[in-house]
Amino acid sequence: MSRKRSPKVPTRDSFVSDQAEAYQGARWMARLQHATTLRALELLGDERIGGGIPREAKREGAVLDAGCGNGFSTEVAMQAGFPIVVGVEVSLDMIKLRHLSNPVVQADMARMPFRDGAFSFVISISAMNFLSQDIEDAAIARQVYDGFARRVHALLTPGGRGVVEFYPKSPAELDVITRAFGSRSGFQGFLVIDKPGTRKEQKFLVFRKRAA
Ligand SMILES: C[S@@+](CC[C@H](N)C(=O)[O-])C[C@H]1O[C@@H](n2cnc3c(N)ncnc32)[C@H](O)[C@@H]1O
């Protein structure tokens, strides 16, 4: 009788060395990240944060792809009409696997080294949750996500929009994250849960920086 292995929860170590190559080579992963990024880009044009993005605004506004990995999400954004995408990625092994020529900075998402107001759009696909991977203390997790939300807020132009898709490790962490991007953060936004209660459930934070 074959024994089913329980799926391994990815950690930051899942994106170095051979594991980076395995990520790049897994066709199911490429398909999943492609579909997830398309959904995130659809939500970026949601009525509740201003509606469809004009072609001109897409062409001229810079997109930050936080935790861009080997470029699956970046490539989808570029193909969707956003030619200026800047990636941030902590793993050099993932960066080395990219075949794209857009700029990418090796840095921690918690400390993104750009000037304030540099971006019109922010996307982050399946990456933000790694910020709290080693953190058990809820107060520290709150500080981390409050700090990340503040940094994203600073990097966006007024009226700039973002979508973050993420996998919180508990309902408490989901609460911490939604509060970090909540009304006191200077964003207007909402949480979307696709396929709730199933193995394919996905969570997207969708937000817009309030104009000053
Ligand atoms: C599941 S992959 C997603 C990559 C890409 N967004 C995609 O759609 O394929 C998560 C990525 O986040 C990166 N990552 C994890 N923690 C990070 C951090 N603190 N700062 C920057 N990147 C981080 C990992 O190295 C990995 O490349």
The ligand as a MOL file (V3000), in Angstrom:
LIG
                    3D

  0  0  0     0  0            999 V3000
M  V30 BEGIN CTAB
M  V30 COUNTS 27 29 0 0 0
M  V30 BEGIN ATOM
M  V30 1 C 6.7110 30.9580 -3.8930 0
M  V30 2 S 8.0080 31.9780 -4.4900 0 CHG=1
M  V30 3 C 7.0970 33.0830 -5.5380 0
M  V30 4 C 7.9960 33.7550 -6.5250 0
M  V30 5 C 7.2510 34.5620 -7.5920 0
M  V30 6 N 6.4920 35.6410 -7.0110 0
M  V30 7 C 6.3720 33.6660 -8.4140 0
M  V30 8 O 5.2000 33.9960 -8.5990 0
M  V30 9 O 6.8440 32.6250 -8.8820 0 CHG=-1
M  V30 10 C 8.3730 33.0120 -3.0890 0
M  V30 11 C 9.6180 33.8650 -3.2740 0
M  V30 12 O 9.7300 34.7990 -2.2070 0
M  V30 13 C 11.1080 34.9230 -1.8780 0
M  V30 14 N 11.2330 35.4740 -0.5340 0
M  V30 15 C 10.9690 34.8540 0.6550 0
M  V30 16 N 11.2010 35.6880 1.6740 0
M  V30 17 C 11.6200 36.8570 1.1240 0
M  V30 18 C 12.0190 38.0960 1.6840 0
M  V30 19 N 12.0200 38.3000 3.0040 0
M  V30 20 N 12.3930 39.0840 0.8450 0
M  V30 21 C 12.3960 38.8860 -0.5100 0
M  V30 22 N 12.0380 37.7240 -1.0980 0
M  V30 23 C 11.6420 36.7240 -0.2810 0
M  V30 24 C 11.6280 33.5060 -2.0070 0
M  V30 25 O 13.0450 33.4600 -2.1000 0
M  V30 26 C 10.9070 33.0510 -3.2720 0
M  V30 27 O 11.6590 33.3330 -4.4160 0
M  V30 END ATOM
M  V30 BEGIN BOND
M  V30 1 1 1 2
M  V30 2 1 2 3
M  V30 3 1 2 10
M  V30 4 1 3 4
M  V30 5 1 4 5
M  V30 6 1 5 6
M  V30 7 1 5 7
M  V30 8 2 7 8
M  V30 9 1 7 9
M  V30 10 1 10 11
M  V30 11 1 11 12
M  V30 12 1 11 26
M  V30 13 1 12 13
M  V30 14 1 13 14
M  V30 15 1 13 24
M  V30 16 1 14 15
M  V30 17 1 14 23
M  V30 18 2 15 16
M  V30 19 1 16 17
M  V30 20 1 17 18
M  V30 21 2 17 23
M  V30 22 1 18 19
M  V30 23 2 18 20
M  V30 24 1 20 21
M  V30 25 2 21 22
M  V30 26 1 22 23
M  V30 27 1 24 25
M  V30 28 1 24 26
M  V30 29 1 26 27
M  V30 END BOND
M  V30 END CTAB
M  END
